[in-house]
Amino acid sequence: MASVVLSGWRTTQVTLGYSTEFGVARMLVCDYQNAWTFLPPSSSSDVIELRGELLTAGYLQPTDPSYFDVATQPVVVFSHKLRLTPASVA
């Protein structure tokens, strides 16, 4: 039976940009949680590769009007399939 490796973290991203008020930057704060799962490479394959999945969940900030409706639930979830192989060397 293949074992699964699980890794993850939670982070806050702050993005600064232009605003409509002179001298004041527009600030967008978002909380994200990332989780990776990886399966070990197949022993019957000549090519070394890892397969896995990346899940990213986005959460609202307490300053958002909808925060208390969904406080601990993600408002967006992205899922990506991963296939990692060594880069070819020329």
C-alpha positions as CSV (number, residue, x, y, z in Angstrom):
1,M,0.0,0.0,0.0
2,A,1.4,3.4,-0.9
3,S,1.8,6.0,1.8
4,V,0.7,9.6,1.4
5,V,2.7,12.6,2.4
6,L,0.6,15.6,3.6
7,S,2.0,19.1,4.1
8,G,0.3,22.4,4.6
9,W,0.3,26.0,6.0
10,R,-1.9,29.0,6.5
11,T,-0.7,32.5,5.5
12,T,-1.9,36.1,5.3
13,Q,-1.3,38.0,2.1
14,V,-1.3,41.8,2.0
15,T,-1.5,43.4,-1.4
16,L,-0.9,47.2,-1.8
17,G,-2.1,49.1,-4.8
18,Y,-3.5,52.4,-6.0
19,S,-6.5,54.0,-4.3
20,T,-8.8,56.8,-5.1
21,E,-7.5,58.9,-2.2
22,F,-4.2,60.7,-2.8
23,G,-1.3,59.5,-0.6
24,V,-3.1,56.4,0.7
25,A,-2.4,53.0,-0.7
26,R,-5.3,50.6,-1.3
27,M,-4.7,47.5,0.9
28,L,-6.3,44.1,0.3
29,V,-5.7,41.5,3.0
30,C,-6.5,37.8,2.4
31,D,-6.1,34.6,4.4
32,Y,-5.1,31.4,2.6
33,Q,-4.6,27.8,3.6
34,N,-2.6,25.5,1.4
35,A,-2.5,21.7,1.7
36,W,-0.4,19.4,-0.5
37,T,-0.7,15.6,-0.8
38,F,2.0,13.5,-2.5
39,L,2.1,9.9,-3.5
40,P,5.5,8.2,-3.7
41,P,6.9,7.3,-7.1
42,S,6.0,4.0,-8.6
43,S,8.8,1.4,-8.2
44,S,7.9,-0.1,-11.6
45,S,8.6,3.1,-13.5
46,D,11.9,4.1,-15.1
47,V,10.9,7.8,-14.8
48,I,11.1,9.4,-11.4
49,E,7.9,11.5,-10.8
50,L,5.8,12.5,-8.0
51,R,2.0,12.9,-8.3
52,G,0.0,14.9,-5.9
53,E,-2.7,17.5,-5.4
54,L,-2.6,21.1,-4.1
55,L,-5.7,22.5,-2.4
56,T,-5.9,26.3,-1.7
57,A,-8.7,27.7,0.5
58,G,-9.4,31.4,0.8
59,Y,-11.0,33.0,3.9
60,L,-12.7,36.4,4.6
61,Q,-11.3,39.0,6.9
62,P,-13.2,40.2,10.0
63,T,-13.6,43.6,8.3
64,D,-15.6,42.0,5.4
65,P,-19.4,42.5,5.9
66,S,-20.0,38.8,5.1
67,Y,-17.4,37.6,7.6
68,F,-19.8,36.6,10.4
69,D,-22.0,34.6,7.9
70,V,-19.1,32.3,7.0
71,A,-16.4,33.0,9.7
72,T,-14.5,29.7,9.6
73,Q,-15.5,28.4,6.2
74,P,-13.5,29.1,3.1
75,V,-15.2,31.3,0.5
76,V,-13.2,29.9,-2.4
77,V,-11.3,26.6,-2.9
78,F,-8.9,25.8,-5.8
79,S,-7.7,22.3,-6.6
80,H,-4.7,21.5,-8.8
81,K,-3.4,18.1,-9.8
82,L,0.5,17.9,-9.7
83,R,2.9,15.9,-11.7
84,L,6.5,16.6,-10.8
85,T,9.4,15.3,-12.9
86,P,13.1,16.2,-13.1
87,A,14.0,18.9,-15.6
88,S,15.9,17.5,-18.5
89,V,19.6,18.5,-18.6
90,A,21.0,19.5,-22.0
